[in-house]
Amino acid sequence: LFEQFIELCLLNVNAWCLYSRALLHQQSPNIVMVMSDAFDGRLSFDPGSKVVRLPYINYLRELGSTFLNTYTNSPICCPSRAAMWSGQFVHLSQSWNNYKCLDANSTTWMDLLERKGYRTKMLGKLDYTSGSHSVSNRVEAWTRDVRFLLRQEGRPVSQLVGNMSTRRIMEKDWKNTDKAAQWIRQTAAMSKKPFALYLGLNLPHPYRTESLGPTAGGSTFRSSPYWLTKVSSELVSVPKWLPMAAMHPVDYYSTFTKNCSSDFTEEEIKSVRTFYYAMCAEADAMLGQVISALREKGLLDNTVLIFTADHGELAMEHRQFYKMSMFEGSSRVPLLIMGPGLKSGLQVHQLVSLVDLHPTVLEIAGISAVGNLSGHSVLPLISTSRNVSKNEHPEWVLSEYHGCNANASTYMLRVGHWKYIAYADGISVPPQLFNVTVDKDELHNVVLRFPDVQAQLDKLLRSIVDYPKVSSAVHLYNKNEFAAWRDSLGRNYSEVIANLRWHMDWQKDILANEKAIDTWLHHSS
């Protein structure tokens, strides 16, 4: 009897240990985030998903939750990632442009996971701290208030490389993806602790146009015949454009500085868009490598997998490419989440944005969010459990932009079917208002037809951010930073600035432009 009693106790102890491990396993899932660059969120669900075959995004869509209305908090690389990592709107972190973002010692959600006991790994494109990107990029952002056009991007073009066997075009991304898959197989799979992995991709961001020199921006859409077969060419549309004369002044400036003001044939436009979609297919395959490694090691059942992007890509919509705009192609991003305890096949209509990922990841890991966070966890929207936070998500999202290729600070508020866009001090530049439900192409600015709606949304926007004050702060920052940079060059200033990728008029009349710079610097803010 005594031996039977001891055996029963041991069985109970073993059962309790197994239960405890299972409980810990359940409460602390692994977390993997794959963040691409310049991925149009509308491709992650119908009808956009029909244009290009994205099998691994479709896999997440079927087994997880797809957010249909996810927005970047700033449609440019570094500030958008700063918002995602910090959980703060960019005006709170003062992430004004690709050069000015978070301090290197800023606390991110990955830091908090590590403190919690997670084994962590970050690979690929991070790009959320200050000091990166080219000199020309930061100077262009600082001087956007100067009363002349400083430069143009390279004209958007497509470029075919390789053949049907050419699959690895963005080598840097593939190397980082291989490292991520290897880390999953060799480190994460052997870890007794939960793990968190972040993989940042460059794709489908356009490639630098090499023929324009080392300071050129990315205006080449490059792919191979293999990836082009993933695109349903008959579904690739030619977007409608407003006449240049009918454009909003900020959109006109963006179109001109992005080198899109000249004529394009329908064939050119379709080619750029087709190659962009092919680049998205290559990025999807990288996501597939991560999924395959998790499945191979039996980790999928206890891993929350998140796919998103820093911003979208206009791909010739509104006579523009790149981002830096509040139009849907630029500001809409994908967000798909699958994992244990999360709903499958769910489509979420709630408006969300990248700042929501910080509190979401923390809640997944069982960490209490602290500090002045702008975001709200999306877990209550997709969890099968009732033991999640009950905080209601706001019915609006905010995005703002203070960088180059737009000559005024821009603020976008999306509420219901309305998209309200305000600029600068709210007076000097007229606002825009779109009903994105009935005007999906955003070609009809109805701000004058609905003054009551405009007044209501502007009041709400000002309750969220004192945008005239923020615009003034950005303006002062730009002047001070440019003046400090110019003074640091001393006698070399004229030569250095002349060799940046300026608009051709700079080379023609450098003295006149230097005079314009001096006038701008000495004008009161």
Beta strands, then each sheet from edge to edge (+ up, - down):
strand 1: 30-36
strand 2: 65-67
strand 3: 70-71
strand 4: 119-124
strand 5: 157-160
strand 6: 195-200
strand 7: 207-208
strand 8: 218-223
strand 9: 303-309
strand 10: 335-338
strand 11: 346-348
strand 12: 352-353
strand 13: 396-401
strand 14: 410-415
strand 15: 418-423
strand 16: 432-435
sheet 1: 4+ 6+ 1+ 9+ 10- 2+ 11+
sheet 2: 3+ 12+
sheet 3: 5+ 8+ 7-
sheet 4: 13+ 14- 15+ 16-
end
